[in-house]
Amino acid sequence: MIFTYLQSMPHGRNQEVLYRITVLSTHNDAQAGVYTIRPEKTIPKRVYESAHLDRQELLSAPPFCDIADDLIDLYANKKMVFWDRKQFALLRHQFKIIGFNFKGVPIFVYPGKTPRDVLAAFADTLGTNVGTEHSIGFALKVLDYMKTVKGDKKERYAQPNTNADLQLDWKKYKPLPGVYFFLNNIEEVLYVGKAKNIRKRLQGHFSRRPDKGKLDYSQVKNILVEYAGNDFIAQLMESEAIKRLQPTYNTQQINNSPPYIINKTYTANGIARLKITRKEIKDSLPEKYFNRDSVKQALLLFRDTYGLCRKYCGIESVKGPCSDYGKNKCKGICAGVESREAYNERFGRAIKEFEARKERKIFKMKGRSSSEDAFVYTVNDVYEGYGFIDKSAVCYSINDLLGFLTPQKNNYDTSRIIHTLQNKISKENILILPKE
């Protein structure tokens, strides 16, 4: 079970802005985790002061997208408990902003909207030793209360799952990263999962009663395993298998969110500009952007590389000059200093060069054995696939190396995994290939 309590600040008449997520996992020796995130909207200073919150500390916290991967892994195949429906909706909204379709059937301590006096009365029972309702101590006390009210005490003493037709020999499953497939009696895939330790994860599946509405273990007649060598490739393999096979009991990563695209347009005054939109048609072109943050990073790279205007590159929406003009980073098309013709000519050259660029990277990782390496291949940070290569193999060219590649499609989930990989892998294991 995962118990979750969200803390937020009011914004406007009916909105709440999330700034902290506190979780308690009964699957990890009842350890609590605290995730402080940067508020997505501008909050007046007086609101921070009234809540006794450190404004600078929250503004320097990571955005929600930086902790989303940890939460996705945390909630995977777990029973979720929230204080009320409003809190679950607030968390689901955060995932929607970054393009992830967060699903699940949670349990609520209060099925409806929690009256303010209920929470206030609960705060009064705690006294002042845990701080205000915006403190971490208060959130931890709420989680303890939720665990007392909604914790499934029977689950702790549940008997192992039994399946007369499935004889499991744990020794044949290696304690290594990989992907596993649960099959029924006609070889249909019921469920796909991944694990850093296949043996331990499978033992976990068959050591407790299945949750109501979750996977029916009595249908599992066979288990197939594919080892990945490392957790990143295991995640990529799992995502591809779920989208391709559409297993009955998988709820996450089934569907793809529409990608973002950057449109080249002109203003009413004939100034070349870029605009972010959702892609409404499907074609065979590789997709790059699956959340607004990834688009913004591309626009910032484009603007910084060619010295163009932030306003007309779609980075900010302001009246008058852009914020770069006062810093002498913009030549002044937004201030009426640079001519439209000069700017459009620079913009046209920049677009052609930017679209023609092809930065190829190889991410080297641990293979499935001591004699093997694994790798992930990207072009312009777009996922192209993964591969395994024997350490004794001789490659005379990049094409020889790419001959070991298993081509894959990019989507929201793979772009999320690649983004995490780029931030966590050491620089010495990233090979930037020569331009073609």
GUMIZA-454009 format. One record per residue (C-alpha): x, y, z; residue number from 1; residue in one letter. Coordinates in steps of 0.05 Angstrom, whole numbers, always signed. Example, Ala and Ser with C-alpha at 12.3 -4.5 7.8 and 13.67 -1.06 7.14 Angstrom:
% residues 2
+--------+--------+--------+-----+----+
|     px |     py |     pz |   i | aa |
+--------+--------+--------+-----+----+
|   +246 |    -90 |   +156 |   1 |  A |
|   +273 |    -21 |   +143 |   2 |  S |
+--------+--------+--------+-----+----+
END
This chain:
% residues 436
+--------+--------+--------+-----+----+
|     px |     py |     pz |   i | aa |
+--------+--------+--------+-----+----+
|     +0 |     +0 |     +0 |   1 |  M |
|    +22 |    +71 |    -15 |   2 |  I |
|     -9 |   +125 |    +30 |   3 |  F |
|     -4 |   +195 |     +0 |   4 |  T |
|    -17 |   +264 |    +29 |   5 |  Y |
|    -10 |   +327 |    -13 |   6 |  L |
|     +2 |   +397 |    +14 |   7 |  Q |
|    -18 |   +457 |    -27 |   8 |  S |
|    -29 |   +532 |    -25 |   9 |  M |
|    -91 |   +569 |    -50 |  10 |  P |
|    -86 |   +604 |   -118 |  11 |  H |
|   -145 |   +647 |   -139 |  12 |  G |
|   -215 |   +629 |   -118 |  13 |  R |
|   -219 |   +554 |   -130 |  14 |  N |
|   -149 |   +531 |   -147 |  15 |  Q |
|    -95 |   +497 |   -106 |  16 |  E |
|    -20 |   +496 |   -122 |  17 |  V |
|    +18 |   +435 |   -100 |  18 |  L |
|    +85 |   +443 |    -64 |  19 |  Y |
|    +97 |   +379 |    -25 |  20 |  R |
|    +80 |   +305 |    -32 |  21 |  I |
|    +91 |   +259 |    +28 |  22 |  T |
|    +83 |   +184 |    +20 |  23 |  V |
|    +84 |   +124 |    +66 |  24 |  L |
|    +98 |    +56 |    +35 |  25 |  S |
|    +81 |     -7 |    +72 |  26 |  T |
|   +121 |    -45 |    +19 |  27 |  H |
|   +185 |    -13 |    +43 |  28 |  N |
|   +184 |    -25 |   +118 |  29 |  D |
|   +134 |    +32 |   +127 |  30 |  A |
|   +185 |    +85 |   +106 |  31 |  Q |
|   +161 |   +155 |    +90 |  32 |  A |
|   +185 |   +197 |    +32 |  33 |  G |
|   +180 |   +272 |    +25 |  34 |  V |
|   +180 |   +305 |    -44 |  35 |  Y |
|   +183 |   +381 |    -43 |  36 |  T |
|   +168 |   +412 |   -111 |  37 |  I |
|   +170 |   +481 |   -141 |  38 |  R |
|   +100 |   +512 |   -145 |  39 |  P |
|    +78 |   +514 |   -218 |  40 |  E |
|    +45 |   +582 |   -211 |  41 |  K |
|    +66 |   +649 |   -181 |  42 |  T |
|    +44 |   +653 |   -109 |  43 |  I |
|    +41 |   +720 |    -72 |  44 |  P |
|    +92 |   +729 |    -17 |  45 |  K |
|    +37 |   +739 |    +35 |  46 |  R |
|    +10 |   +669 |    +21 |  47 |  V |
|    +78 |   +639 |    +36 |  48 |  Y |
|    +82 |   +680 |   +100 |  49 |  E |
|    +12 |   +661 |   +124 |  50 |  S |
|    +29 |   +587 |   +114 |  51 |  A |
|    +96 |   +595 |   +150 |  52 |  H |
|   +133 |   +569 |    +89 |  53 |  L |
|   +203 |   +587 |    +65 |  54 |  D |
|   +190 |   +620 |     -2 |  55 |  R |
|   +262 |   +616 |    -27 |  56 |  Q |
|   +267 |   +542 |     -8 |  57 |  E |
|   +205 |   +524 |    -48 |  58 |  L |
|   +225 |   +566 |   -108 |  59 |  L |
|   +292 |   +530 |   -110 |  60 |  S |
|   +260 |   +461 |   -106 |  61 |  A |
|   +259 |   +417 |   -168 |  62 |  P |
|   +198 |   +419 |   -214 |  63 |  P |
|   +147 |   +362 |   -212 |  64 |  F |
|   +174 |   +331 |   -276 |  65 |  C |
|   +240 |   +317 |   -241 |  66 |  D |
|   +208 |   +273 |   -188 |  67 |  I |
|   +153 |   +243 |   -233 |  68 |  A |
|   +195 |   +181 |   -251 |  69 |  D |
|   +205 |   +164 |   -177 |  70 |  D |
|   +130 |   +170 |   -164 |  71 |  L |
|   +112 |   +128 |   -225 |  72 |  I |
|   +157 |    +72 |   -200 |  73 |  D |
|   +131 |    +80 |   -129 |  74 |  L |
|    +57 |    +73 |   -149 |  75 |  Y |
|    +67 |    +18 |   -200 |  76 |  A |
|    +21 |    -41 |   -183 |  77 |  N |
|     +8 |    -16 |   -113 |  78 |  K |
|    -56 |     -2 |    -76 |  79 |  K |
|    -61 |    +74 |    -68 |  80 |  M |
|    -94 |   +111 |    -10 |  81 |  V |
|   -108 |   +186 |    -11 |  82 |  F |
|   -140 |   +232 |    +39 |  83 |  W |
|   -197 |   +251 |     -9 |  84 |  D |
|   -216 |   +256 |    -82 |  85 |  R |
|   -191 |   +327 |    -88 |  86 |  K |
|   -120 |   +306 |    -70 |  87 |  Q |
|   -120 |   +250 |   -121 |  88 |  F |
|   -146 |   +298 |   -174 |  89 |  A |
|    -91 |   +348 |   -157 |  90 |  L |
|    -37 |   +295 |   -166 |  91 |  L |
|    -68 |   +269 |   -230 |  92 |  R |
|    -69 |   +341 |   -256 |  93 |  H |
|     +6 |   +347 |   -244 |  94 |  Q |
|    +19 |   +285 |   -285 |  95 |  F |
|    -27 |   +311 |   -340 |  96 |  K |
|    +15 |   +375 |   -346 |  97 |  I |
|    +77 |   +335 |   -363 |  98 |  I |
|    +38 |   +290 |   -411 |  99 |  G |
|    +32 |   +227 |   -369 | 100 |  F |
|    -36 |   +192 |   -364 | 101 |  N |
|    -37 |   +174 |   -290 | 102 |  F |
|    -89 |   +121 |   -277 | 103 |  K |
|   -111 |    +78 |   -219 | 104 |  G |
|   -169 |    +63 |   -172 | 105 |  V |
|   -149 |    +95 |   -106 | 106 |  P |
|   -179 |    +87 |    -37 | 107 |  I |
|   -201 |   +150 |     +0 | 108 |  F |
|   -204 |   +164 |    +75 | 109 |  V |
|   -260 |   +214 |    +58 | 110 |  Y |
|   -296 |   +193 |     -6 | 111 |  P |
|   -322 |   +263 |    -18 | 112 |  G |
|   -292 |   +332 |    -10 | 113 |  K |
|   -261 |   +339 |    +59 | 114 |  T |
|   -295 |   +394 |    +99 | 115 |  P |
|   -246 |   +446 |   +124 | 116 |  R |
|   -269 |   +437 |   +196 | 117 |  D |
|   -251 |   +362 |   +193 | 118 |  V |
|   -179 |   +378 |   +176 | 119 |  L |
|   -177 |   +435 |   +226 | 120 |  A |
|   -205 |   +390 |   +281 | 121 |  A |
|   -153 |   +337 |   +264 | 122 |  F |
|    -98 |   +391 |   +269 | 123 |  A |
|   -124 |   +412 |   +337 | 124 |  D |
|   -118 |   +340 |   +363 | 125 |  T |
|    -44 |   +340 |   +345 | 126 |  L |
|    -27 |   +402 |   +384 | 127 |  G |
|    +29 |   +451 |   +365 | 128 |  T |
|    +88 |   +403 |   +370 | 129 |  N |
|    +82 |   +382 |   +297 | 130 |  V |
|    +75 |   +453 |   +270 | 131 |  G |
|    +20 |   +480 |   +224 | 132 |  T |
|    -19 |   +440 |   +173 | 133 |  E |
|    +34 |   +462 |   +122 | 134 |  H |
|    +91 |   +428 |   +160 | 135 |  S |
|   +123 |   +361 |   +143 | 136 |  I |
|   +108 |   +337 |   +214 | 137 |  G |
|    +34 |   +349 |   +203 | 138 |  F |
|    +35 |   +309 |   +138 | 139 |  A |
|    +69 |   +250 |   +172 | 140 |  L |
|    +16 |   +250 |   +227 | 141 |  K |
|    -38 |   +250 |   +174 | 142 |  V |
|     -6 |   +190 |   +140 | 143 |  L |
|     -3 |   +152 |   +206 | 144 |  D |
|    -77 |   +166 |   +216 | 145 |  Y |
|    -93 |   +144 |   +145 | 146 |  M |
|    -54 |    +79 |   +156 | 147 |  K |
|    -94 |    +66 |   +220 | 148 |  T |
|   -161 |    +79 |   +186 | 149 |  V |
|   -150 |    +47 |   +117 | 150 |  K |
|    -91 |     -1 |   +126 | 151 |  G |
|   -108 |    -72 |   +106 | 152 |  D |
|    -86 |   -110 |   +168 | 153 |  K |
|   -105 |   -177 |   +136 | 154 |  K |
|    -55 |   -165 |    +80 | 155 |  E |
|     +3 |   -170 |   +129 | 156 |  R |
|    -16 |   -241 |   +147 | 157 |  Y |
|    -42 |   -263 |    +79 | 158 |  A |
|    -26 |   -331 |    +53 | 159 |  Q |
|    +17 |   -337 |    -10 | 160 |  P |
|    -19 |   -341 |    -77 | 161 |  N |
|    -31 |   -411 |   -100 | 162 |  T |
|    -35 |   -434 |   -171 | 163 |  N |
|    -38 |   -510 |   -180 | 164 |  A |
|    -18 |   -505 |   -254 | 165 |  D |
|    +42 |   -460 |   -243 | 166 |  L |
|   +103 |   -492 |   -212 | 167 |  Q |
|   +155 |   -439 |   -195 | 168 |  L |
|   +228 |   -454 |   -185 | 169 |  D |
|   +258 |   -389 |   -160 | 170 |  W |
|   +329 |   -412 |   -175 | 171 |  K |
|   +318 |   -408 |   -250 | 172 |  K |
|   +304 |   -334 |   -245 | 173 |  Y |
|   +366 |   -291 |   -240 | 174 |  K |
|   +371 |   -233 |   -190 | 175 |  P |
|   +384 |   -185 |   -249 | 176 |  L |
|   +347 |   -128 |   -284 | 177 |  P |
|   +297 |   -148 |   -337 | 178 |  G |
|   +225 |   -153 |   -361 | 179 |  V |
|   +176 |   -209 |   -344 | 180 |  Y |
|   +112 |   -231 |   -379 | 181 |  F |
|    +53 |   -267 |   -347 | 182 |  F |
|    +17 |   -312 |   -397 | 183 |  L |
|    -50 |   -348 |   -393 | 184 |  N |
|    -68 |   -418 |   -417 | 185 |  N |
|    -72 |   -396 |   -490 | 186 |  I |
|     -5 |   -359 |   -488 | 187 |  E |
|    -37 |   -289 |   -485 | 188 |  E |
|     +4 |   -238 |   -446 | 189 |  V |
|    -36 |   -217 |   -385 | 190 |  L |
|    +15 |   -170 |   -354 | 191 |  Y |
|    +84 |   -141 |   -368 | 192 |  V |
|   +129 |   -115 |   -313 | 193 |  G |
|   +201 |    -96 |   -303 | 194 |  K |
|   +248 |   -103 |   -244 | 195 |  A |
|   +319 |    -89 |   -222 | 196 |  K |
|   +318 |   -158 |   -191 | 197 |  N |
|   +274 |   -207 |   -229 | 198 |  I |
|   +276 |   -262 |   -178 | 199 |  R |
|   +257 |   -216 |   -120 | 200 |  K |
|   +201 |   -183 |   -159 | 201 |  R |
|   +169 |   -249 |   -179 | 202 |  L |
|   +174 |   -274 |   -108 | 203 |  Q |
|   +138 |   -210 |    -87 | 204 |  G |
|    +82 |   -223 |   -137 | 205 |  H |
|    +69 |   -292 |   -110 | 206 |  F |
|    +77 |   -279 |    -35 | 207 |  S |
|    +12 |   -242 |    -21 | 208 |  R |
|    -61 |   -243 |    -41 | 209 |  R |
|    -77 |   -204 |   -104 | 210 |  P |
|   -111 |   -137 |    -92 | 211 |  D |
|   -184 |   -132 |   -110 | 212 |  K |
|   -191 |   -112 |   -183 | 213 |  G |
|   -117 |   -125 |   -196 | 214 |  K |
|    -83 |   -183 |   -231 | 215 |  L |
|   -117 |   -250 |   -224 | 216 |  D |
|    -58 |   -296 |   -209 | 217 |  Y |
|   -100 |   -359 |   -220 | 218 |  S |
|    -99 |   -342 |   -295 | 219 |  Q |
|    -22 |   -342 |   -298 | 220 |  V |
|     +0 |   -407 |   -329 | 221 |  K |
|    +70 |   -388 |   -352 | 222 |  N |
|   +123 |   -335 |   -340 | 223 |  I |
|   +173 |   -311 |   -392 | 224 |  L |
|   +233 |   -267 |   -376 | 225 |  V |
|   +279 |   -223 |   -418 | 226 |  E |
|   +341 |   -197 |   -382 | 227 |  Y |
|   +364 |   -127 |   -397 | 228 |  A |
|   +431 |   -118 |   -363 | 229 |  G |
|   +410 |    -52 |   -331 | 230 |  N |
|   +348 |    -18 |   -306 | 231 |  D |
|   +344 |    +36 |   -361 | 232 |  F |
|   +340 |    -15 |   -417 | 233 |  I |
|   +291 |    -56 |   -375 | 234 |  A |
|   +246 |     +6 |   -372 | 235 |  Q |
|   +251 |    +16 |   -447 | 236 |  L |
|   +236 |    -57 |   -461 | 237 |  M |
|   +177 |    -57 |   -414 | 238 |  E |
|   +147 |     +6 |   -445 | 239 |  S |
|   +153 |    -22 |   -516 | 240 |  E |
|   +122 |    -88 |   -496 | 241 |  A |
|    +63 |    -56 |   -461 | 242 |  I |
|    +45 |    -12 |   -520 | 243 |  K |
|    +54 |    -68 |   -570 | 244 |  R |
|    +18 |   -123 |   -531 | 245 |  L |
|    -35 |    -82 |   -494 | 246 |  Q |
|    -37 |   -131 |   -435 | 247 |  P |
|   -103 |   -139 |   -397 | 248 |  T |
|    -76 |   -120 |   -329 | 249 |  Y |
|    -29 |    -64 |   -346 | 250 |  N |
|    -59 |     +5 |   -334 | 251 |  T |
|     +1 |    +51 |   -344 | 252 |  Q |
|    +38 |    +65 |   -410 | 253 |  Q |
|    -18 |    +35 |   -452 | 254 |  I |
|    -35 |    +98 |   -490 | 255 |  N |
|     +8 |   +154 |   -519 | 256 |  N |
|     -6 |   +227 |   -507 | 257 |  S |
|     -7 |   +269 |   -571 | 258 |  P |
|    +62 |   +299 |   -581 | 259 |  P |
|    +78 |   +373 |   -585 | 260 |  Y |
|   +104 |   +404 |   -649 | 261 |  I |
|   +136 |   +471 |   -664 | 262 |  I |
|   +100 |   +508 |   -720 | 263 |  N |
|   +133 |   +562 |   -763 | 264 |  K |
|    +85 |   +619 |   -774 | 265 |  T |
|    +83 |   +695 |   -784 | 266 |  Y |
|    +52 |   +750 |   -742 | 267 |  T |
|     +2 |   +799 |   -772 | 268 |  A |
|    +61 |   +845 |   -784 | 269 |  N |
|    +98 |   +791 |   -823 | 270 |  G |
|   +150 |   +774 |   -770 | 271 |  I |
|   +172 |   +701 |   -770 | 272 |  A |
|   +155 |   +665 |   -706 | 273 |  R |
|   +150 |   +597 |   -673 | 274 |  L |
|    +88 |   +569 |   -639 | 275 |  K |
|    +78 |   +507 |   -596 | 276 |  I |
|    +17 |   +464 |   -613 | 277 |  T |
|     -7 |   +393 |   -603 | 278 |  R |
|     +0 |   +347 |   -663 | 279 |  K |
|    -70 |   +325 |   -686 | 280 |  E |
|    -51 |   +279 |   -743 | 281 |  I |
|    -12 |   +214 |   -743 | 282 |  K |
|    +44 |   +201 |   -793 | 283 |  D |
|   +109 |   +162 |   -798 | 284 |  S |
|   +154 |   +220 |   -776 | 285 |  L |
|   +193 |   +209 |   -711 | 286 |  P |
|   +165 |   +249 |   -654 | 287 |  E |
|   +209 |   +290 |   -608 | 288 |  K |
|   +169 |   +329 |   -557 | 289 |  Y |
|   +120 |   +297 |   -509 | 290 |  F |
|   +115 |   +351 |   -456 | 291 |  N |
|   +120 |   +427 |   -456 | 292 |  R |
|   +186 |   +426 |   -418 | 293 |  D |
|   +221 |   +387 |   -474 | 294 |  S |
|   +194 |   +436 |   -526 | 295 |  V |
|   +216 |   +496 |   -485 | 296 |  K |
|   +287 |   +467 |   -478 | 297 |  Q |
|   +290 |   +459 |   -554 | 298 |  A |
|   +266 |   +531 |   -564 | 299 |  L |
|   +317 |   +557 |   -514 | 300 |  L |
|   +373 |   +519 |   -551 | 301 |  L |
|   +349 |   +548 |   -617 | 302 |  F |
|   +345 |   +619 |   -589 | 303 |  R |
|   +413 |   +616 |   -554 | 304 |  D |
|   +448 |   +585 |   -613 | 305 |  T |
|   +426 |   +637 |   -664 | 306 |  Y |
|   +413 |   +699 |   -621 | 307 |  G |
|   +340 |   +705 |   -639 | 308 |  L |
|   +283 |   +738 |   -600 | 309 |  C |
|   +252 |   +701 |   -541 | 310 |  R |
|   +185 |   +732 |   -556 | 311 |  K |
|   +182 |   +708 |   -628 | 312 |  Y |
|   +214 |   +641 |   -611 | 313 |  C |
|   +153 |   +624 |   -569 | 314 |  G |
|   +190 |   +625 |   -503 | 315 |  I |
|   +153 |   +683 |   -471 | 316 |  E |
|    +90 |   +722 |   -484 | 317 |  S |
|    +98 |   +796 |   -468 | 318 |  V |
|    +77 |   +863 |   -495 | 319 |  K |
|   +135 |   +904 |   -521 | 320 |  G |
|   +209 |   +882 |   -518 | 321 |  P |
|   +228 |   +812 |   -494 | 322 |  C |
|   +269 |   +802 |   -431 | 323 |  S |
|   +333 |   +791 |   -471 | 324 |  D |
|   +331 |   +859 |   -504 | 325 |  Y |
|   +354 |   +895 |   -442 | 326 |  G |
|   +411 |   +845 |   -434 | 327 |  K |
|   +436 |   +858 |   -506 | 328 |  N |
|   +421 |   +786 |   -526 | 329 |  K |
|   +366 |   +806 |   -574 | 330 |  C |
|   +379 |   +854 |   -632 | 331 |  K |
|   +312 |   +887 |   -622 | 332 |  G |
|   +259 |   +861 |   -670 | 333 |  I |
|   +211 |   +861 |   -611 | 334 |  C |
|   +230 |   +933 |   -595 | 335 |  A |
|   +225 |   +958 |   -667 | 336 |  G |
|   +300 |   +968 |   -673 | 337 |  V |
|   +318 |   +910 |   -719 | 338 |  E |
|   +281 |   +910 |   -786 | 339 |  S |
|   +231 |   +855 |   -803 | 340 |  R |
|   +270 |   +837 |   -866 | 341 |  E |
|   +336 |   +829 |   -829 | 342 |  A |
|   +305 |   +787 |   -774 | 343 |  Y |
|   +266 |   +742 |   -821 | 344 |  N |
|   +330 |   +729 |   -862 | 345 |  E |
|   +368 |   +710 |   -799 | 346 |  R |
|   +309 |   +667 |   -776 | 347 |  F |
|   +305 |   +631 |   -843 | 348 |  G |
|   +379 |   +613 |   -842 | 349 |  R |
|   +375 |   +590 |   -770 | 350 |  A |
|   +315 |   +545 |   -782 | 351 |  I |
|   +348 |   +510 |   -841 | 352 |  K |
|   +413 |   +498 |   -802 | 353 |  E |
|   +376 |   +476 |   -739 | 354 |  F |
|   +332 |   +427 |   -775 | 355 |  E |
|   +391 |   +398 |   -813 | 356 |  A |
|   +432 |   +385 |   -750 | 357 |  R |
|   +441 |   +313 |   -730 | 358 |  K |
|   +473 |   +301 |   -662 | 359 |  E |
|   +481 |   +227 |   -650 | 360 |  R |
|   +497 |   +197 |   -582 | 361 |  K |
|   +513 |   +129 |   -555 | 362 |  I |
|   +500 |   +115 |   -481 | 363 |  F |
|   +543 |    +58 |   -457 | 364 |  K |
|   +516 |    +15 |   -400 | 365 |  M |
|   +524 |    -52 |   -366 | 366 |  K |
|   +506 |   -112 |   -409 | 367 |  G |
|   +471 |   -178 |   -391 | 368 |  R |
|   +538 |   -211 |   -374 | 369 |  S |
|   +609 |   -192 |   -357 | 370 |  S |
|   +629 |   -203 |   -430 | 371 |  S |
|   +576 |   -156 |   -459 | 372 |  E |
|   +560 |    -82 |   -462 | 373 |  D |
|   +492 |    -50 |   -473 | 374 |  A |
|   +478 |    +16 |   -507 | 375 |  F |
|   +423 |    +65 |   -523 | 376 |  V |
|   +424 |   +106 |   -587 | 377 |  Y |
|   +393 |   +176 |   -596 | 378 |  T |
|   +392 |   +227 |   -652 | 379 |  V |
|   +381 |   +299 |   -630 | 380 |  N |
|   +361 |   +269 |   -563 | 381 |  D |
|   +305 |   +229 |   -595 | 382 |  V |
|   +306 |   +155 |   -576 | 383 |  Y |
|   +323 |   +109 |   -634 | 384 |  E |
|   +334 |    +42 |   -599 | 385 |  G |
|   +379 |     -1 |   -556 | 386 |  Y |
|   +428 |    -57 |   -568 | 387 |  G |
|   +476 |   -108 |   -538 | 388 |  F |
|   +547 |   -120 |   -563 | 389 |  I |
|   +601 |   -169 |   -542 | 390 |  D |
|   +662 |   -135 |   -513 | 391 |  K |
|   +706 |   -174 |   -561 | 392 |  S |
|   +668 |   -151 |   -623 | 393 |  A |
|   +709 |   -109 |   -672 | 394 |  V |
|   +674 |    -48 |   -701 | 395 |  C |
|   +710 |    -10 |   -756 | 396 |  Y |
|   +655 |    +43 |   -764 | 397 |  S |
|   +594 |    +71 |   -731 | 398 |  I |
|   +551 |    +30 |   -779 | 399 |  N |
|   +584 |    -33 |   -753 | 400 |  D |
|   +563 |    -13 |   -682 | 401 |  L |
|   +492 |     +5 |   -704 | 402 |  L |
|   +486 |    -63 |   -735 | 403 |  G |
|   +473 |    -88 |   -664 | 404 |  F |
|   +417 |    -37 |   -654 | 405 |  L |
|   +345 |    -58 |   -642 | 406 |  T |
|   +306 |     +0 |   -672 | 407 |  P |
|   +250 |    +28 |   -629 | 408 |  Q |
|   +196 |    +82 |   -632 | 409 |  K |
|   +199 |   +145 |   -590 | 410 |  N |
|   +139 |   +164 |   -547 | 411 |  N |
|   +124 |   +200 |   -482 | 412 |  Y |
|   +147 |   +144 |   -438 | 413 |  D |
|   +213 |   +132 |   -475 | 414 |  T |
|   +228 |   +206 |   -477 | 415 |  S |
|   +217 |   +208 |   -401 | 416 |  R |
|   +265 |   +150 |   -392 | 417 |  I |
|   +318 |   +180 |   -438 | 418 |  I |
|   +313 |   +247 |   -402 | 419 |  H |
|   +328 |   +211 |   -336 | 420 |  T |
|   +385 |   +172 |   -368 | 421 |  L |
|   +418 |   +235 |   -394 | 422 |  Q |
|   +417 |   +265 |   -324 | 423 |  N |
|   +443 |   +204 |   -288 | 424 |  K |
|   +494 |   +171 |   -333 | 425 |  I |
|   +567 |   +194 |   -326 | 426 |  S |
|   +597 |   +235 |   -382 | 427 |  K |
|   +652 |   +184 |   -396 | 428 |  E |
|   +597 |   +135 |   -417 | 429 |  N |
|   +567 |   +182 |   -468 | 430 |  I |
|   +597 |   +179 |   -537 | 431 |  L |
|   +579 |   +237 |   -584 | 432 |  I |
|   +588 |   +211 |   -655 | 433 |  L |
|   +619 |   +252 |   -711 | 434 |  P |
|   +571 |   +292 |   -755 | 435 |  K |
|   +554 |   +259 |   -821 | 436 |  E |
+--------+--------+--------+-----+----+
END
